[in-house]
């Protein structure tokens, strides 16, 4: 038995996202041979695009499956997510515009680039890069699991 | 945000952003059942209420200082 409403919603969003993807690929095309065009979209994201990007970062399987699951399993413990999100934004508000300006001025692409230039240590930069990759792993695993659910 | 010469005026407003840290990082402040709000225990609605307060504070700092 096919659920026609669910199928229609799925097809609608599948087509919408596909079309948007192809349109976006042509919109403000950059030279993808340059690392800051490929990785940072040439630093040309404005307020609105960044707003949607942050939304996409925050409202993921983590928010809709992992945190409610933790609240369901352990109760109030899962509410760590609320104060954590609340205090992250003032930090980002204070630190990131300055960080962004410095990185744009000197052409840094990753946090490791910044650390290497600021502290003059390739070892520290490598450690920062490895920490970033390692810390992303659980989140990727969580998102992959979330897709299945 | 570009560094401006009049940083003194801005740094005063930045202190407002410390308030959410004080309120949120010490759970005994809000680890209470009452007063409830439309049936929701204090512990839960207080944290959600701070989402609004912090957003307001951040907007205030942005419009006053940045």
N, CA and C atoms of all chains as a GROMACS GRO file, in nm:
protein
  645
    1UNK      N    1   0.085  -0.120   0.000
    1UNK     CA    2   0.000   0.000   0.000
    1UNK      C    3   0.088   0.125   0.000
    2UNK      N    4   0.070   0.210  -0.100
    2UNK     CA    5   0.155   0.330  -0.111
    2UNK      C    6   0.087   0.447  -0.042
    3UNK      N    7   0.164   0.515   0.041
    3UNK     CA    8   0.114   0.637   0.104
    3UNK      C    9   0.138   0.752   0.007
    4UNK      N   10   0.029   0.793  -0.063
    4UNK     CA   11   0.044   0.890  -0.173
    4UNK      C   12   0.088   1.027  -0.125
    5UNK      N   13   0.039   1.066  -0.007
    5UNK     CA   14   0.078   1.197   0.045
    5UNK      C   15   0.228   1.201   0.072
    6UNK      N   16   0.278   1.097   0.141
    6UNK     CA   17   0.421   1.092   0.174
    6UNK      C   18   0.504   1.086   0.047
    7UNK      N   19   0.458   1.007  -0.051
    7UNK     CA   20   0.532   0.995  -0.178
    7UNK      C   21   0.536   1.129  -0.250
    8UNK      N   22   0.420   1.200  -0.252
    8UNK     CA   23   0.414   1.329  -0.320
    8UNK      C   24   0.508   1.429  -0.254
    9UNK      N   25   0.509   1.431  -0.120
    9UNK     CA   26   0.597   1.523  -0.046
    9UNK      C   27   0.742   1.490  -0.077
   10UNK      N   28   0.774   1.359  -0.077
   10UNK     CA   29   0.912   1.317  -0.106
   10UNK      C   30   0.955   1.361  -0.245
   11UNK      N   31   0.868   1.335  -0.347
   11UNK     CA   32   0.904   1.370  -0.485
   11UNK      C   33   0.919   1.521  -0.500
   12UNK      N   34   0.826   1.596  -0.436
   12UNK     CA   35   0.831   1.742  -0.445
   12UNK      C   36   0.964   1.795  -0.393
   13UNK      N   37   1.004   1.750  -0.273
   13UNK     CA   38   1.127   1.802  -0.215
   13UNK      C   39   1.250   1.750  -0.288
   14UNK      N   40   1.242   1.625  -0.337
   14UNK     CA   41   1.354   1.570  -0.412
   14UNK      C   42   1.380   1.654  -0.537
   15UNK      N   43   1.271   1.686  -0.610
   15UNK     CA   44   1.285   1.768  -0.731
   15UNK      C   45   1.331   1.909  -0.697
   16UNK      N   46   1.273   1.966  -0.591
   16UNK     CA   47   1.308   2.103  -0.551
   16UNK      C   48   1.457   2.113  -0.519
   17UNK      N   49   1.507   2.018  -0.438
   17UNK     CA   50   1.647   2.022  -0.396
   17UNK      C   51   1.738   1.997  -0.515
   18UNK      N   52   1.698   1.905  -0.604
   18UNK     CA   53   1.780   1.876  -0.722
   18UNK      C   54   1.791   1.999  -0.811
   19UNK      N   55   1.676   2.062  -0.840
   19UNK     CA   56   1.676   2.181  -0.926
   19UNK      C   57   1.757   2.292  -0.861
   20UNK      N   58   1.734   2.314  -0.729
   20UNK     CA   59   1.809   2.417  -0.657
   20UNK      C   60   1.958   2.392  -0.664
   21UNK      N   61   1.996   2.263  -0.653
   21UNK     CA   62   2.137   2.227  -0.658
   21UNK      C   63   2.200   2.266  -0.790
   22UNK      N   64   2.130   2.236  -0.902
   22UNK     CA   65   2.186   2.270  -1.033
   22UNK      C   66   2.187   2.421  -1.055
   23UNK      N   67   2.082   2.490  -1.007
   23UNK     CA   68   2.080   2.636  -1.021
   23UNK      C   69   2.193   2.698  -0.939
   24UNK      N   70   2.211   2.646  -0.815
   24UNK     CA   71   2.313   2.701  -0.726
   24UNK      C   72   2.453   2.682  -0.783
   25UNK      N   73   2.472   2.572  -0.857
   25UNK     CA   74   2.604   2.545  -0.914
   25UNK      C   75   2.642   2.651  -1.017
   26UNK      N   76   2.539   2.711  -1.081
   26UNK     CA   77   2.567   2.813  -1.182
   26UNK      C   78   2.570   2.954  -1.125
   27UNK      N   79   2.505   2.970  -1.007
   27UNK     CA   80   2.488   3.101  -0.948
   27UNK      C   81   2.622   3.150  -0.892
   28UNK      N   82   2.668   3.267  -0.931
   28UNK     CA   83   2.792   3.327  -0.884
   28UNK      C   84   2.906   3.226  -0.888
   29UNK      N   85   2.922   3.165  -1.003
   29UNK     CA   86   3.024   3.061  -1.019
   29UNK      C   87   3.164   3.117  -0.989
   30UNK      N   88   3.241   3.040  -0.914
   30UNK     CA   89   3.379   3.081  -0.883
   30UNK      C   90   3.476   2.985  -0.949
   31UNK      N   91   3.602   3.017  -0.943
   31UNK     CA   92   3.705   2.928  -0.998
   31UNK      C   93   3.738   2.820  -0.894
   32UNK      N   94   3.689   2.698  -0.920
   32UNK     CA   95   3.699   2.593  -0.819
   32UNK      C   96   3.841   2.537  -0.806
   33UNK      N   97   3.933   2.586  -0.889
   33UNK     CA   98   4.073   2.544  -0.871
   33UNK      C   99   4.137   2.616  -0.752
   34UNK      N  100   4.074   2.724  -0.708
   34UNK     CA  101   4.127   2.798  -0.593
   34UNK      C  102   4.065   2.739  -0.466
   35UNK      N  103   4.152   2.715  -0.365
   35UNK     CA  104   4.104   2.647  -0.244
   35UNK      C  105   4.001   2.731  -0.169
   36UNK      N  106   4.014   2.865  -0.170
   36UNK     CA  107   3.916   2.943  -0.094
   36UNK      C  108   3.785   2.961  -0.171
   37UNK      N  109   3.786   2.931  -0.303
   37UNK     CA  110   3.658   2.927  -0.376
   37UNK      C  111   3.587   2.794  -0.348
   38UNK      N  112   3.667   2.686  -0.347
   38UNK     CA  113   3.609   2.554  -0.327
   38UNK      C  114   3.561   2.534  -0.183
   39UNK      N  115   3.644   2.577  -0.087
   39UNK     CA  116   3.613   2.551   0.053
   39UNK      C  117   3.528   2.656   0.119
   40UNK      N  118   3.540   2.782   0.079
   40UNK     CA  119   3.472   2.891   0.149
   40UNK      C  120   3.383   2.972   0.056
   41UNK      N  121   3.357   2.921  -0.065
   41UNK     CA  122   3.275   2.993  -0.163
   41UNK      C  123   3.331   3.133  -0.186
   42UNK      N  124   3.463   3.143  -0.186
   42UNK     CA  125   3.526   3.272  -0.214
   42UNK      C  126   3.497   3.378  -0.110
   43UNK      N  127   3.453   3.334   0.013
   43UNK     CA  128   3.417   3.424   0.124
   43UNK      C  129   3.310   3.523   0.080
   44UNK      N  130   3.220   3.481  -0.011
   44UNK     CA  131   3.120   3.574  -0.062
   44UNK      C  132   2.981   3.553  -0.004
   45UNK      N  133   2.969   3.461   0.094
   45UNK     CA  134   2.838   3.442   0.155
   45UNK      C  135   2.798   3.566   0.233
   46UNK      N  136   2.678   3.614   0.210
   46UNK     CA  137   2.629   3.730   0.284
   46UNK      C  138   2.551   3.685   0.407
   47UNK      N  139   2.481   3.780   0.468
   47UNK     CA  140   2.409   3.751   0.592
   47UNK      C  141   2.301   3.645   0.572
   48UNK      N  142   2.223   3.657   0.464
   48UNK     CA  143   2.109   3.566   0.445
   48UNK      C  144   2.157   3.422   0.420
   49UNK      N  145   2.256   3.408   0.332
   49UNK     CA  146   2.306   3.273   0.303
   49UNK      C  147   2.367   3.211   0.428
   50UNK      N  148   2.443   3.292   0.504
   50UNK     CA  149   2.504   3.241   0.627
   50UNK      C  150   2.398   3.201   0.728
   51UNK      N  151   2.290   3.277   0.732
   51UNK     CA  152   2.180   3.246   0.824
   51UNK      C  153   2.122   3.109   0.793
   52UNK      N  154   2.097   3.083   0.664
   52UNK     CA  155   2.045   2.952   0.624
   52UNK      C  156   2.148   2.842   0.650
   53UNK      N  157   2.275   2.875   0.627
   53UNK     CA  158   2.382   2.778   0.647
   53UNK      C  159   2.391   2.737   0.794
   54UNK      N  160   2.380   2.837   0.884
   54UNK     CA  161   2.382   2.808   1.027
   54UNK      C  162   2.263   2.723   1.066
   55UNK      N  163   2.147   2.756   1.007
   55UNK     CA  164   2.027   2.676   1.033
   55UNK      C  165   2.050   2.532   0.991
   56UNK      N  166   2.110   2.515   0.871
   56UNK     CA  167   2.139   2.381   0.822
   56UNK      C  168   2.238   2.308   0.910
   57UNK      N  169   2.331   2.383   0.971
   57UNK     CA  170   2.429   2.321   1.060
   57UNK      C  171   2.366   2.276   1.190
   58UNK      N  172   2.273   2.356   1.238
   58UNK     CA  173   2.220   2.333   1.373
   58UNK      C  174   2.103   2.234   1.371
   59UNK      N  175   2.012   2.250   1.275
   59UNK     CA  176   1.891   2.166   1.276
   59UNK      C  177   1.913   2.041   1.193
   60UNK      N  178   1.987   1.948   1.250
   60UNK     CA  179   2.023   1.826   1.180
   60UNK      C  180   1.969   1.707   1.257
   61UNK      N  181   2.019   1.587   1.222
   61UNK     CA  182   1.981   1.466   1.295
   61UNK      C  183   2.016   1.479   1.443
   62UNK      N  184   2.120   1.559   1.471
   62UNK     CA  185   2.158   1.584   1.612
   62UNK      C  186   2.041   1.645   1.688
   63UNK      N  187   1.978   1.748   1.629
   63UNK     CA  188   1.871   1.820   1.696
   63UNK      C  189   1.741   1.739   1.699
   64UNK      N  190   1.712   1.669   1.587
   64UNK     CA  191   1.581   1.607   1.574
   64UNK      C  192   1.577   1.462   1.624
   65UNK      N  193   1.692   1.396   1.629
   65UNK     CA  194   1.692   1.256   1.670
   65UNK      C  195   1.779   1.233   1.793
   66UNK      N  196   1.905   1.281   1.789
   66UNK     CA  197   1.998   1.249   1.898
   66UNK      C  198   1.957   1.312   2.031
   67UNK      N  199   1.930   1.445   2.030
   67UNK     CA  200   1.897   1.512   2.156
   67UNK      C  201   1.761   1.467   2.212
   68UNK      N  202   1.654   1.462   2.129
   68UNK     CA  203   1.528   1.409   2.183
   68UNK      C  204   1.543   1.265   2.233
   69UNK      N  205   1.626   1.184   2.164
   69UNK     CA  206   1.650   1.047   2.207
   69UNK      C  207   1.714   1.043   2.345
   70UNK      N  208   1.811   1.135   2.365
   70UNK     CA  209   1.878   1.141   2.495
   70UNK      C  210   1.783   1.185   2.604
   71UNK      N  211   1.697   1.283   2.572
   71UNK     CA  212   1.598   1.330   2.670
   71UNK      C  213   1.502   1.216   2.703
   72UNK      N  214   1.462   1.141   2.600
   72UNK     CA  215   1.370   1.029   2.621
   72UNK      C  216   1.435   0.923   2.709
   73UNK      N  217   1.566   0.897   2.687
   73UNK     CA  218   1.635   0.791   2.760
   73UNK      C  219   1.678   0.835   2.899
   74UNK      N  220   1.731   0.960   2.912
   74UNK     CA  221   1.792   1.000   3.039
   74UNK      C  222   1.724   1.119   3.105
   75UNK      N  223   1.621   1.175   3.042
   75UNK     CA  224   1.552   1.288   3.102
   75UNK      C  225   1.627   1.418   3.086
   76UNK      N  226   1.631   1.496   3.195
   76UNK     CA  227   1.681   1.633   3.190
   76UNK      C  228   1.825   1.644   3.144
   77UNK      N  229   1.902   1.535   3.152
   77UNK     CA  230   2.042   1.539   3.108
   77UNK      C  231   2.053   1.593   2.966
   78UNK      N  232   1.959   1.553   2.880
   78UNK     CA  233   1.963   1.594   2.739
   78UNK      C  234   1.947   1.743   2.721
   79UNK      N  235   1.902   1.812   2.826
   79UNK     CA  236   1.882   1.956   2.816
   79UNK      C  237   2.014   2.034   2.816
   80UNK      N  238   2.128   1.960   2.828
   80UNK     CA  239   2.257   2.029   2.814
   80UNK      C  240   2.259   2.107   2.683
   81UNK      N  241   2.187   2.057   2.581
   81UNK     CA  242   2.190   2.117   2.448
   81UNK      C  243   2.139   2.260   2.449
   82UNK      N  244   2.048   2.293   2.541
   82UNK     CA  245   1.987   2.426   2.539
   82UNK      C  246   2.084   2.533   2.592
   83UNK      N  247   2.136   2.520   2.718
   83UNK     CA  248   2.234   2.620   2.763
   83UNK      C  249   2.356   2.626   2.673
   84UNK      N  250   2.397   2.511   2.622
   84UNK     CA  251   2.515   2.506   2.535
   84UNK      C  252   2.492   2.593   2.411
   85UNK      N  253   2.376   2.578   2.348
   85UNK     CA  254   2.349   2.658   2.228
   85UNK      C  255   2.335   2.806   2.265
   86UNK      N  256   2.275   2.832   2.382
   86UNK     CA  257   2.255   2.972   2.423
   86UNK      C  258   2.389   3.042   2.440
   87UNK      N  259   2.487   2.977   2.505
   87UNK     CA  260   2.612   3.048   2.532
   87UNK      C  261   2.709   3.043   2.415
   88UNK      N  262   2.685   2.954   2.318
   88UNK     CA  263   2.774   2.949   2.202
   88UNK      C  264   2.756   3.075   2.116
   89UNK      N  265   2.630   3.121   2.102
   89UNK     CA  266   2.606   3.231   2.010
   89UNK      C  267   2.670   3.364   2.052
   90UNK      N  268   2.663   3.404   2.182
   90UNK     CA  269   2.738   3.526   2.218
   90UNK      C  270   2.887   3.512   2.192
   91UNK      N  271   2.943   3.391   2.217
   91UNK     CA  272   3.086   3.368   2.189
   91UNK      C  273   3.116   3.389   2.041
   92UNK      N  274   3.032   3.327   1.957
   92UNK     CA  275   3.050   3.339   1.812
   92UNK      C  276   3.037   3.485   1.770
   93UNK      N  277   2.939   3.552   1.829
   93UNK     CA  278   2.913   3.692   1.795
   93UNK      C  279   3.036   3.780   1.823
   94UNK      N  280   3.104   3.752   1.935
   94UNK     CA  281   3.219   3.834   1.973
   94UNK      C  282   3.344   3.795   1.894
   95UNK      N  283   3.369   3.664   1.883
   95UNK     CA  284   3.498   3.620   1.831
   95UNK      C  285   3.503   3.608   1.679
   96UNK      N  286   3.395   3.557   1.619
   96UNK     CA  287   3.404   3.516   1.479
   96UNK      C  288   3.422   3.630   1.378
   97UNK      N  289   3.353   3.747   1.395
   97UNK     CA  290   3.376   3.853   1.295
   97UNK      C  291   3.522   3.895   1.289
   98UNK      N  292   3.587   3.903   1.406
   98UNK     CA  293   3.728   3.939   1.410
   98UNK      C  294   3.813   3.830   1.344
   99UNK      N  295   3.782   3.706   1.381
   99UNK     CA  296   3.851   3.590   1.325
   99UNK      C  297   3.837   3.589   1.173
  100UNK      N  298   3.714   3.613   1.126
  100UNK     CA  299   3.685   3.615   0.982
  100UNK      C  300   3.768   3.723   0.913
  101UNK      N  301   3.773   3.843   0.974
  101UNK     CA  302   3.845   3.955   0.912
  101UNK      C  303   3.994   3.924   0.902
  102UNK      N  304   4.050   3.868   1.010
  102UNK     CA  305   4.193   3.835   1.009
  102UNK      C  306   4.221   3.729   0.903
  103UNK      N  307   4.136   3.626   0.897
  103UNK     CA  308   4.157   3.517   0.802
  103UNK      C  309   4.142   3.566   0.658
  104UNK      N  310   4.048   3.658   0.635
  104UNK     CA  311   4.029   3.711   0.500
  104UNK      C  312   4.151   3.794   0.458
  105UNK      N  313   4.200   3.875   0.553
  105UNK     CA  314   4.312   3.964   0.523
  105UNK      C  315   4.437   3.884   0.484
  106UNK      N  316   4.460   3.773   0.556
  106UNK     CA  317   4.582   3.696   0.532
  106UNK      C  318   4.559   3.574   0.444
  107UNK      N  319   4.432   3.552   0.404
  107UNK     CA  320   4.403   3.442   0.314
  107UNK      C  321   4.408   3.304   0.377
  108UNK      N  322   4.376   3.294   0.507
  108UNK     CA  323   4.371   3.163   0.571
  108UNK      C  324   4.241   3.094   0.531
  109UNK      N  325   4.249   2.961   0.511
  109UNK     CA  326   4.129   2.886   0.475
  109UNK      C  327   4.078   2.802   0.592
  110UNK      N  328   4.168   2.741   0.667
  110UNK     CA  329   4.126   2.656   0.779
  110UNK      C  330   4.178   2.715   0.911
  111UNK      N  331   4.121   2.670   1.024
  111UNK     CA  332   4.174   2.714   1.154
  111UNK      C  333   4.323   2.679   1.168
  112UNK      N  334   4.364   2.566   1.108
  112UNK     CA  335   4.504   2.526   1.117
  112UNK      C  336   4.595   2.630   1.049
  113UNK      N  337   4.550   2.686   0.937
  113UNK     CA  338   4.627   2.793   0.870
  113UNK      C  339   4.650   2.910   0.966
  114UNK      N  340   4.541   2.947   1.034
  114UNK     CA  341   4.547   3.059   1.127
  114UNK      C  342   4.646   3.029   1.240
  115UNK      N  343   4.634   2.909   1.298
  115UNK     CA  344   4.720   2.873   1.412
  115UNK      C  345   4.867   2.870   1.371
  116UNK      N  346   4.894   2.815   1.251
  116UNK     CA  347   5.033   2.807   1.206
  116UNK      C  348   5.094   2.947   1.192
  117UNK      N  349   5.016   3.040   1.134
  117UNK     CA  350   5.070   3.175   1.114
  117UNK      C  351   5.076   3.252   1.245
  118UNK      N  352   4.975   3.234   1.331
  118UNK     CA  353   4.968   3.313   1.454
  118UNK      C  354   5.072   3.268   1.556
  119UNK      N  355   5.088   3.135   1.570
  119UNK     CA  356   5.179   3.084   1.672
  119UNK      C  357   5.309   3.029   1.613
  120UNK      N  358   5.322   3.032   1.480
  120UNK     CA  359   5.444   2.992   1.416
  120UNK      C  360   5.484   2.847   1.441
  121UNK      N  361   5.384   2.759   1.460
  121UNK     CA  362   5.416   2.620   1.489
  121UNK      C  363   5.339   2.528   1.398
  122UNK      N  364   5.410   2.453   1.313
  122UNK     CA  365   5.343   2.358   1.224
  122UNK      C  366   5.287   2.240   1.303
  123UNK      N  367   5.354   2.202   1.413
  123UNK     CA  368   5.306   2.091   1.496
  123UNK      C  369   5.170   2.125   1.555
  124UNK      N  370   5.160   2.247   1.610
  124UNK     CA  371   5.033   2.290   1.669
  124UNK      C  372   4.923   2.292   1.562
  125UNK      N  373   4.959   2.341   1.442
  125UNK     CA  374   4.862   2.346   1.333
  125UNK      C  375   4.814   2.206   1.298
  126UNK      N  376   4.908   2.110   1.294
  126UNK     CA  377   4.873   1.972   1.263
  126UNK      C  378   4.779   1.916   1.370
  127UNK      N  379   4.810   1.945   1.497
  127UNK     CA  380   4.727   1.896   1.606
  127UNK      C  381   4.586   1.955   1.597
  128UNK      N  382   4.578   2.084   1.565
  128UNK     CA  383   4.446   2.148   1.550
  128UNK      C  384   4.368   2.082   1.437
  129UNK      N  385   4.437   2.057   1.324
  129UNK     CA  386   4.369   1.994   1.210
  129UNK      C  387   4.321   1.854   1.247
  130UNK      N  388   4.408   1.775   1.315
  130UNK     CA  389   4.370   1.639   1.354
  130UNK      C  390   4.254   1.640   1.452
  131UNK      N  391   4.259   1.734   1.548
  131UNK     CA  392   4.148   1.745   1.645
  131UNK      C  393   4.018   1.775   1.572
  132UNK      N  394   4.025   1.865   1.473
  132UNK     CA  395   3.905   1.898   1.397
  132UNK      C  396   3.847   1.776   1.327
  133UNK      N  397   3.936   1.698   1.263
  133UNK     CA  398   3.889   1.580   1.190
  133UNK      C  399   3.830   1.477   1.287
  134UNK      N  400   3.904   1.452   1.398
  134UNK     CA  401   3.857   1.354   1.497
  134UNK      C  402   3.724   1.397   1.558
  135UNK      N  403   3.711   1.526   1.589
  135UNK     CA  404   3.590   1.574   1.655
  135UNK      C  405   3.471   1.571   1.560
  136UNK      N  406   3.497   1.574   1.429
  136UNK     CA  407   3.387   1.570   1.333
  136UNK      C  408   3.333   1.428   1.315
  137UNK      N  409   3.420   1.328   1.340
  137UNK     CA  410   3.382   1.188   1.318
  137UNK      C  411   3.251   1.146   1.387
  138UNK      N  412   3.238   1.171   1.520
  138UNK     CA  413   3.114   1.127   1.585
  138UNK      C  414   2.992   1.194   1.524
  139UNK      N  415   3.008   1.321   1.484
  139UNK     CA  416   2.894   1.392   1.426
  139UNK      C  417   2.856   1.332   1.291
  140UNK      N  418   2.957   1.297   1.209
  140UNK     CA  419   2.928   1.234   1.080
  140UNK      C  420   2.858   1.100   1.103
  141UNK      N  421   2.911   1.023   1.200
  141UNK     CA  422   2.849   0.893   1.231
  141UNK      C  423   2.704   0.912   1.273
  142UNK      N  424   2.683   1.016   1.356
  142UNK     CA  425   2.547   1.046   1.404
  142UNK      C  426   2.456   1.081   1.287
  143UNK      N  427   2.507   1.165   1.195
  143UNK     CA  428   2.423   1.207   1.082
  143UNK      C  429   2.392   1.088   0.990
  144UNK      N  430   2.491   1.000   0.967
  144UNK     CA  431   2.467   0.882   0.883
  144UNK      C  432   2.359   0.795   0.946
  145UNK      N  433   2.370   0.777   1.079
  145UNK     CA  434   2.270   0.699   1.149
  145UNK      C  435   2.134   0.767   1.139
  146UNK      N  436   2.135   0.902   1.146
  146UNK     CA  437   2.011   0.978   1.139
  146UNK      C  438   1.940   0.962   1.005
  147UNK      N  439   2.017   0.948   0.896
  147UNK     CA  440   1.958   0.931   0.764
  147UNK      C  441   1.877   0.801   0.760
  148UNK      N  442   1.931   0.696   0.824
  148UNK     CA  443   1.861   0.568   0.825
  148UNK      C  444   1.727   0.578   0.896
  149UNK      N  445   1.724   0.655   1.005
  149UNK     CA  446   1.601   0.670   1.083
  149UNK      C  447   1.506   0.761   1.008
  150UNK      N  448   3.323   4.289   1.113
  150UNK     CA  449   3.349   4.392   1.214
  150UNK      C  450   3.493   4.438   1.202
  151UNK      N  451   3.513   4.562   1.168
  151UNK     CA  452   3.649   4.615   1.154
  151UNK      C  453   3.686   4.688   1.284
  152UNK      N  454   3.810   4.672   1.326
  152UNK     CA  455   3.854   4.736   1.450
  152UNK      C  456   3.841   4.886   1.435
  153UNK      N  457   3.774   4.946   1.532
  153UNK     CA  458   3.754   5.090   1.527
  153UNK      C  459   3.831   5.156   1.639
  154UNK      N  460   3.862   5.285   1.623
  154UNK     CA  461   3.936   5.353   1.729
  154UNK      C  462   3.856   5.362   1.859
  155UNK      N  463   3.722   5.383   1.852
  155UNK     CA  464   3.646   5.403   1.975
  155UNK      C  465   3.602   5.269   2.035
  156UNK      N  466   3.699   5.187   2.073
  156UNK     CA  467   3.668   5.056   2.129
  156UNK      C  468   3.614   5.063   2.271
  157UNK      N  469   3.640   5.174   2.340
  157UNK     CA  470   3.599   5.183   2.480
  157UNK      C  471   3.448   5.177   2.496
  158UNK      N  472   3.376   5.249   2.408
  158UNK     CA  473   3.231   5.252   2.417
  158UNK      C  474   3.171   5.117   2.390
  159UNK      N  475   3.236   5.041   2.302
  159UNK     CA  476   3.180   4.912   2.263
  159UNK      C  477   3.200   4.807   2.371
  160UNK      N  478   3.314   4.812   2.440
  160UNK     CA  479   3.344   4.704   2.534
  160UNK      C  480   3.249   4.703   2.653
  161UNK      N  481   3.190   4.819   2.686
  161UNK     CA  482   3.094   4.821   2.795
  161UNK      C  483   2.973   4.734   2.761
  162UNK      N  484   2.923   4.747   2.637
  162UNK     CA  485   2.807   4.669   2.596
  162UNK      C  486   2.839   4.520   2.591
  163UNK      N  487   2.964   4.489   2.558
  163UNK     CA  488   3.000   4.348   2.546
  163UNK      C  489   2.982   4.273   2.678
  164UNK      N  490   2.991   4.346   2.791
  164UNK     CA  491   2.972   4.281   2.921
  164UNK      C  492   2.832   4.221   2.935
  165UNK      N  493   2.734   4.278   2.861
  165UNK     CA  494   2.597   4.224   2.865
  165UNK      C  495   2.596   4.078   2.823
  166UNK      N  496   2.690   4.041   2.736
  166UNK     CA  497   2.692   3.904   2.684
  166UNK      C  498   2.739   3.804   2.789
  167UNK      N  499   2.793   3.854   2.901
  167UNK     CA  500   2.835   3.762   3.008
  167UNK      C  501   2.716   3.711   3.089
  168UNK      N  502   2.606   3.788   3.085
  168UNK     CA  503   2.490   3.753   3.168
  168UNK      C  504   2.438   3.611   3.140
  169UNK      N  505   2.421   3.572   3.012
  169UNK     CA  506   2.374   3.434   2.987
  169UNK      C  507   2.469   3.328   3.043
  170UNK      N  508   2.598   3.357   3.042
  170UNK     CA  509   2.694   3.259   3.096
  170UNK      C  510   2.670   3.238   3.245
  171UNK      N  511   2.649   3.349   3.317
  171UNK     CA  512   2.626   3.339   3.460
  171UNK      C  513   2.497   3.262   3.487
  172UNK      N  514   2.394   3.295   3.409
  172UNK     CA  515   2.263   3.234   3.434
  172UNK      C  516   2.260   3.087   3.396
  173UNK      N  517   2.330   3.050   3.288
  173UNK     CA  518   2.315   2.914   3.233
  173UNK      C  519   2.416   2.815   3.288
  174UNK      N  520   2.536   2.862   3.324
  174UNK     CA  521   2.643   2.765   3.356
  174UNK      C  522   2.640   2.717   3.500
  175UNK      N  523   2.546   2.764   3.580
  175UNK     CA  524   2.537   2.718   3.719
  175UNK      C  525   2.397   2.660   3.743
  176UNK      N  526   2.377   2.532   3.712
  176UNK     CA  527   2.244   2.471   3.716
  176UNK      C  528   2.169   2.485   3.849
  177UNK      N  529   2.238   2.489   3.967
  177UNK     CA  530   2.159   2.507   4.090
  177UNK      C  531   2.070   2.631   4.090
  178UNK      N  532   2.103   2.731   4.006
  178UNK     CA  533   2.015   2.848   3.993
  178UNK      C  534   1.875   2.809   3.949
  179UNK      N  535   1.866   2.711   3.859
  179UNK     CA  536   1.735   2.684   3.799
  179UNK      C  537   1.692   2.539   3.810
  180UNK      N  538   1.761   2.462   3.893
  180UNK     CA  539   1.724   2.322   3.910
  180UNK      C  540   1.607   2.311   4.008
  181UNK      N  541   1.492   2.369   3.967
  181UNK     CA  542   1.374   2.376   4.053
  181UNK      C  543   1.252   2.330   3.976
  182UNK      N  544   1.153   2.282   4.050
  182UNK     CA  545   1.031   2.235   3.984
  182UNK      C  546   0.930   2.348   3.970
  183UNK      N  547   0.928   2.435   4.069
  183UNK     CA  548   0.832   2.546   4.066
  183UNK      C  549   0.908   2.679   4.063
  184UNK      N  550   0.850   2.790   4.019
  184UNK     CA  551   0.712   2.802   3.969
  184UNK      C  552   0.698   2.744   3.828
  185UNK      N  553   0.586   2.676   3.807
  185UNK     CA  554   0.560   2.622   3.674
  185UNK      C  555   0.501   2.729   3.584
  186UNK      N  556   0.520   2.712   3.453
  186UNK     CA  557   0.460   2.802   3.355
  186UNK      C  558   0.381   2.715   3.258
  187UNK      N  559   0.252   2.741   3.248
  187UNK     CA  560   0.155   2.657   3.175
  187UNK      C  561   0.189   2.507   3.189
  188UNK      N  562   0.216   2.468   3.314
  188UNK     CA  563   0.237   2.327   3.344
  188UNK      C  564   0.378   2.276   3.322
  189UNK      N  565   0.466   2.363   3.267
  189UNK     CA  566   0.604   2.320   3.244
  189UNK      C  567   0.689   2.354   3.367
  190UNK      N  568   0.764   2.256   3.420
  190UNK     CA  569   0.848   2.285   3.537
  190UNK      C  570   0.948   2.397   3.509
  191UNK      N  571   0.984   2.469   3.615
  191UNK     CA  572   1.074   2.584   3.606
  191UNK      C  573   1.201   2.550   3.530
  192UNK      N  574   1.261   2.432   3.562
  192UNK     CA  575   1.388   2.391   3.502
  192UNK      C  576   1.383   2.399   3.350
  193UNK      N  577   1.272   2.359   3.292
  193UNK     CA  578   1.263   2.356   3.145
  193UNK      C  579   1.230   2.492   3.086
  194UNK      N  580   1.127   2.556   3.137
  194UNK     CA  581   1.087   2.683   3.073
  194UNK      C  582   1.189   2.793   3.097
  195UNK      N  583   1.262   2.787   3.208
  195UNK     CA  584   1.362   2.889   3.237
  195UNK      C  585   1.473   2.886   3.130
  196UNK      N  586   1.518   2.765   3.095
  196UNK     CA  587   1.624   2.753   2.994
  196UNK      C  588   1.574   2.801   2.858
  197UNK      N  589   1.451   2.763   2.822
  197UNK     CA  590   1.398   2.806   2.692
  197UNK      C  591   1.376   2.957   2.690
  198UNK      N  592   1.339   3.014   2.806
  198UNK     CA  593   1.319   3.157   2.816
  198UNK      C  594   1.450   3.231   2.790
  199UNK      N  595   1.562   3.171   2.833
  199UNK     CA  596   1.692   3.236   2.813
  199UNK      C  597   1.735   3.237   2.668
  200UNK      N  598   1.675   3.152   2.585
  200UNK     CA  599   1.701   3.162   2.441
  200UNK      C  600   1.657   3.300   2.394
  201UNK      N  601   1.536   3.341   2.437
  201UNK     CA  602   1.482   3.471   2.396
  201UNK      C  603   1.565   3.585   2.456
  202UNK      N  604   1.598   3.573   2.587
  202UNK     CA  605   1.674   3.680   2.653
  202UNK      C  606   1.810   3.698   2.586
  203UNK      N  607   1.878   3.586   2.559
  203UNK     CA  608   2.012   3.596   2.500
  203UNK      C  609   2.006   3.654   2.359
  204UNK      N  610   1.906   3.612   2.282
  204UNK     CA  611   1.891   3.668   2.148
  204UNK      C  612   1.869   3.818   2.156
  205UNK      N  613   1.786   3.862   2.254
  205UNK     CA  614   1.760   4.005   2.271
  205UNK      C  615   1.887   4.079   2.311
  206UNK      N  616   1.962   4.021   2.405
  206UNK     CA  617   2.086   4.084   2.450
  206UNK      C  618   2.185   4.097   2.335
  207UNK      N  619   2.198   3.988   2.255
  207UNK     CA  620   2.292   3.991   2.143
  207UNK      C  621   2.251   4.098   2.043
  208UNK      N  622   2.120   4.107   2.015
  208UNK     CA  623   2.070   4.209   1.921
  208UNK      C  624   2.098   4.348   1.976
  209UNK      N  625   2.079   4.364   2.108
  209UNK     CA  626   2.103   4.492   2.173
  209UNK      C  627   2.250   4.534   2.156
  210UNK      N  628   2.340   4.440   2.183
  210UNK     CA  629   2.484   4.468   2.170
  210UNK      C  630   2.516   4.503   2.025
  211UNK      N  631   2.452   4.430   1.932
  211UNK     CA  632   2.479   4.455   1.790
  211UNK      C  633   2.436   4.597   1.751
  212UNK      N  634   2.314   4.636   1.791
  212UNK     CA  635   2.264   4.765   1.747
  212UNK      C  636   2.327   4.881   1.823
  213UNK      N  637   2.365   4.858   1.949
  213UNK     CA  638   2.427   4.965   2.027
  213UNK      C  639   2.575   4.982   1.993
  214UNK      N  640   2.642   4.868   1.978
  214UNK     CA  641   2.788   4.876   1.974
  214UNK      C  642   2.853   4.851   1.840
  215UNK      N  643   2.798   4.759   1.762
  215UNK     CA  644   2.872   4.716   1.643
  215UNK      C  645   2.860   4.816   1.528
   0.00000   0.00000   0.00000
